[in-house]
Amino acid sequence: MRYTITLLSLAITTAFISGCTPPTETSSSSSSSSSSSGRSSSSSSSSSSSSSSSGTPQSYINVKGGFIAPSAQGSSLNPQLKGHANLVISQSDSELEIHLWGLTSDAEYKALLNEGTCAEPNGYLYRDNKGDEGVQPTIAADVYGMSMAQVIIPYAVRETSLSLAIETTANVQIGCVDLNSSQGYKGLNHYGKSFFQNYVGYISANDKGQSSIEVVPPAWDEVPESVTAFASKDFGCNSNTSVPYLHNTNNLDTASNRLQFTSDFSKGTGWALAPFKVRLSDIKGIDIVSPSQEYRGDTCISLETRILMFRSGSFKPTDAGVSLYGTLAGRGILETSKEGVTTATVIMSGLKPNTTYSNHVHNGLCANAGGDHYLHEIHGSDNAVNGMFPVFTTDGNGRVRYQLSANHLVRPDARSIVIHEPGSGIKIACADLE
């Protein structure tokens, strides 16, 4: 079976990814600032790598990806080996994208799409349902030891446990990556009683055996007490009795057996991460309950929109942020719709009032200062069109809710969101997206 393979390489090493200097905003920027009231705004970049030639976004089944780690032999042969891969699965075909650096100059390698994880010694080459030959493209490194490959597979790859191994032409494995996904559902509530209305909610589950529940309330000051939000089996939020989702149906209805959190939303959002992978198809909504009102449905969010990829994390101040601000709090959310549109959401408090801040989606973890700017085209220009560089203005209380959208699928190296101090550009806060 033949696959379409595209190989790209860099002409100069400095073109890979530049450092994190606050960009000069131009008319081509994909960012727009929010209003001083803190209400969300959004914009889209002008390019669209995830759209069809007609300009209509394609529909995707899943995106699976991860970072390539060197094996024991790889650490000896290619100690600087790094990279990532992602697999975009659509209805009719699949696209495997591989980025590698730290290879031997002008050498050839091969990539093998395997069923099973990197830790499984008996993993075997992935084959389609007809048993045709597996996916194993040849990868050519350039003079700088870098390579990028795109492989079009003419069928939808099965959503099973997958990994990608990198081998030399002598069949020595030098690196491997488990291809993981994180899918979810999003719901918007447009009704409710009293102050409960217009919530946004998310439920997600990933291949690491974890699940998350996130709720963004309608406004900072409209929830005067702690509330409990939990995943519900109610369809469309129309039933008269709440039926909480229980992960283990044989166990009692306890907090540890639910997907839920209790929060006063003082940080602008509420969330929880559970050590089990929920059955997304069993969850129809999120119920929000306050102690001062009846148990049933103070409000409910109906989960109707599937999210292709979902990651989120809490903002924490850097050392410079602690020195300048003391406490900073909030959440960063990154989601990709099944149509291939990625949206970055920033919810933040503790900043200066009525002040404009720049921030960026980054390709590294906060422990590594966020790495560098995440770029849609990794070998392209480091600018606001090719990256996600939101610019927002806080309200009179130093708070903000902001969204930026772009017509691109998110890769696994979109790892964090970094906030910069106006003027100096110092990193003051960072949120790992997990």
N, C-alpha and C positions, 0 to 999 in steps of 0.2 A: 504494500500500500504506500502511495506517495504522499508526502506532506510538503506544504509550501514553507520554506525556511528563508528568513531574512536575517542577514548578519550585518551588524553595524559596529564600527570601532571609532575611537577618538583619535584625532590628529595630534592633540597636545594634551598633556596631563592636567594643565590648569583649567581646561574647559569642563572638567568633570562636575564638581559642585563647589561654588565659592563659599566663603565664610558668611557669617550672619551679620552683615552690615545693613542697617535699616535702609530700605530702598527709597529711591526718589520717585514719588508718585507722579505718573503722567496720565495723559488722557486715555491711554490704552490699558490702564490698570483695571483689574477685575474687582477692586475693592470700592466700597462706599461707606461713609461713616453713618452711624445711627443717629437718630435725633436725640436732643438733650433730654427728652422724656424717658429715654431708655427703651423705647419700643423697637422691635427687631426690624431690620431692613435686609434686603438681599440683592445680589447682583450675580451675573454670570460672565465667565470669561468668553472671549470671542472665538476661541478655537474649541474643537470638539473631536478628540480622538476616538471617543466611544460612540459617535453617531455614524449612521450609514451615509452613503454618498448622496442620498436625497435630503439629508439634514435631519431625518427623523431618528430619534434615539432607538437603539435596538433594545430588545428585552433579553435579560440574562437570567439563567437559572441560579448560578452561584459564582463566586470568585474565591479561590483557595490559594493561599500563598504563605510565604515564610522566608526567613533568613538562612542562607547557606552557611553551615559551620564546617570547618575542616575536620577530617578524620585524623586518626593518629598518624597514618602514613602521609596524609595531606599536610599535617603540621611540619613534617620533616621535609617533604618535597616542595611544598609551596606555603611557607609559614605566613605569608601575607594574604592568603586567600580569603576573600570576602565576596558577598553577593547576595542576591535574593531572586526569588522566582514567584510568579503567580500564574494561575490557571483560570482563565475566564471560560465558563461553560455556558453556551447558549442552546437554543432548541435544536439547531441543525449542525453545529460544529463547536469546536473548542479552540482556544488560543493559548498556547504556552509561551510565556515571556521569561527570559533568563538574562540576568545581568551578573557579570563576574569581573573581578579584578584581582590582581595578585597571582595571575597565571604565569607560566614561563613564556617569554617573548616568542612570538611567531610559532607557537606550538599548537597542535590539534588535540582536542578532547572530545568526549562524547557525553551526552546527558541521557540518563535512563529514567523514564517515568515508571515507578514501581508501585505495585499494590503492597500495602503494609507500611510501617514506619521505619525510620532510619535505625531504630534500636532493634528491629526484628532481623535476626541473622538469616531467616529463610524467606525474606521478601523476594518477589518475583516480578518480572517485567509485566507491566500492564498491557492487556490485550483487549480488543473489543469483543462483543458477544459472539462474533463469528470466528474468533481465535486467530484473526489476522496478525501480522507482525506488529510488535510493540512500537512505542514512540521512543526513538533514540537518535536524536539529531546530532550531527557533528558540529562542534564549536571551534572556531578558529580564533586564537588570541592574536592581537596586534603587537606591534613592537613594544608597547608599554604594558603588555600583559593583561589587557582589558578585552572584553568581548560582550556582545549583546546578541541574543538570538530570539527570533519570533517564529513559532511553529504553528501552522494552521492544521488542526486535526479534523478530518471531515466527518465527525460525528460528535454527539454529546457524550463526554466522558462520564462514566458512572460516578455518583457521589458516594464514594467509598473511602477507606483509609488509603491515602496516597503519599508518596514521597518522591523526591527527585535526587538521584545520585549523579555525581560528576566523576568521570573516570578518565584516566589516560588511555592512549591507544593500546597500551599494554595491559588493559583491564585492571589497573590499580585505582581503587576508589580514593579520591582525595577530598571529597566533601559530600555533604548530603543535607537535605532540608525536608522536614515534614510539611506538607501542604495542608494548612488548617483554614477553616472558615469560621465566621461569626455572623449568623443570620438573626433576623428579628422581625418584629412587627411594631408599627407605630399607629397611635390613635389620637384623635383630637376630639375634645369634648366641647360642645357648643351650648350646653344647657346645664341647669343645676338649680339647687336651692340656695337662698341666702347669698353668701359670698363665694360659694363653690360653683365656678363656671370657667369655661375656656382653658382647661388643662390640656397639656400634651403629654402623652405617655409612651414608653418604649418597653418592650420585653425582648430579650435576646438570649441566644444560647450559642456556645462556641464548641469547637472540637476538643477543647481541653477539659471538658466535663464541667463547665461553669455556666451559670445563668445570671442575668442581671435584670433588675426592674428600675426604671427611671421615670420620674414625674416632674414636669416643669409647671409650676402654678401660674395662674394668669397674671399676677402682679406681685411685687415684693411685699406689700403691706396688707394684702387682703386675706391672709390666713392667720388669725389671732391666737391659735393654739396648735399644739402638736396633733397631727392626724396620722392614721395608719392607712397605708396603701398596700393592697395585696392583689396578686394575680387571681382572676376569677374565671370560672367555667361558664359564666352567663354569656349567652349569645346576644350581641347588640345591646346589652345593658337594659333589656326590657323586662326581665323577670322581677317578681316581687320578693324573691328570697335570694340572698347572696350565696353562691356555692364556691368556696375557695378552692383553687387548684391545690391538690395534695400530691407531692412528688411520689411518695410511697403510699399507694392507696390502701395498703394493709395496716398502716400506722394511724395513730390518732391525729386529730386536727390540732396540731401544735405549731408554734411559730417556726420551729426548726424544720418542719415538714412543709411549710409554705414558702412561697417566694414573695417577701413583703419587707416593708421598712416602716419605721415611725419617725416622723420629722416635723419640725415646726417651720420648715422652708426658709429659715433665716439666711441660708446661703443661696437662696434663689432656686433651689431644686432639692429633691430628695431621691435617694437611690440605695440599692443594696446589691451585693454580689453573693450568690449562693453556690455552695460546693457540689452542685448537681446540675445535670443538663435537662432542662424541662422539655416536655413534649409540646412544642409550639402549637401544634394543631389542636391541642386540648384547651388552650387558653384563648378566651374570647374577649376579655376585657380586664380592666384594672378598677377595683372598687376603692374609693377613698372615704374613710369613716372618721368622724370626729367624736370625742367623748361627750360633747354637749348635745348631740342630736341622736336620732334613732340609729340602730345598728344598720338597718338596710339603707344603702345607697344615698349618703349625703350627695355624692356624685359618682359617676361611673364613666370611664373612658372606653369606648368601643374600639377594639384593635382590628383594623380593616386593611391597612396598607402594609404590604410586605417590604422589608428592607433587605437589600442584598448583602450589605456589609454594615456593621455597627460597632463602634468603639467609643469609649468615653473614659474620663478620668477627672480627678479633683485637682484644682490648681493649688500649688504650694509656693510660698515665696522663696526666692533664692536668698543667699546671704545678703546680697545688695538690696533685695526687696524687704528683708527684715529690717535692715538698717534704715531704709527710707520710709517704710510704711508700717512696720510692726506686723500686723495681721492682714493677710489677704485671703479671700475665700471665693470659691466658685467651682464651676464644672465646665469642661470642654467636651463637646460631643462631635463625632465625625460619623456621618452616615452616607451610604450610597444607595440610591433607589434602584429598583429593578430596571428602570429605564437608562441607568448609567449616569445619573446626576449625583455628584457628591456635594454635601453641605456641611460646612463647619459652623458650629454654634458655640458662642462664648457667653457664659453667664458669670458675672464677676462683681464682687463688692469689696470695699476697702480702698478704692482708688481715689484720686483727686477729683473733686467735683468739676463738672463742665470742662473736662480736659480730653484732648484727642490723643489716643494711643495707637501705636502700630503693633501688630503681632503677626505671627506666621505659623503655619503648619510646618513641623520640622521632621527630619528623617532619623533622629536619634532619641534616646531616652533622656529624661531629665538628669539622671545620674552622670551622664556624659555631656551636660550642658545643652542637651537637645540636638547635638550634632549640627547639621547644616539645613538649609531650606529644603523642604520637600518640593520636587519639581514634577510636573505632569510628564514632560518629556525629559528623562533623566540626563540625556546628553545635550539638552537645549539650553537656552539662555536663562540666567537667574534673574527673573523679573516677575512682576505681578501678574502678567498674562499666563506665564508658564508655571506659576506657583499659586499658593493660596495665601495671600498677604492681606488679611482684613485690616481696616483702619476704622476705629470706632470712637465715639465721643460719649463720655459718661454723663449721667444726669446730675442734678444738684446735690445728690447724696453720694456721689462717687461710685455709682452702680451702673451696670450695663447688661443688656441682652442684645446679642447681635448675631446675625447669620450671613454667611457668604456661600454662594453656590457656584459650581462650575460643571460643565458638561464633560466630565471625565470620571472614569472608574478610579477608585483609590487602590493603590498598591500596598503591600504589607510594610513598606518602609515609611509610611505615614505614621509616625510613632508618637508625636507630641505636639502641643501648641505652646508657644513661647510668647510672653507679653514683654514689651520693651518700655523703658522709661523715656518719656518725651524728651527730645533734645539730645541727650547723651547716647541713647540707644542701648543702655545697659539692660541686661535680662533681669527682670524683677519677679517674674512668676513663670511656672511651667506646670503643665499637666500631661502625664503619660496617658496615652490612648490605648486602652487594653480591652 
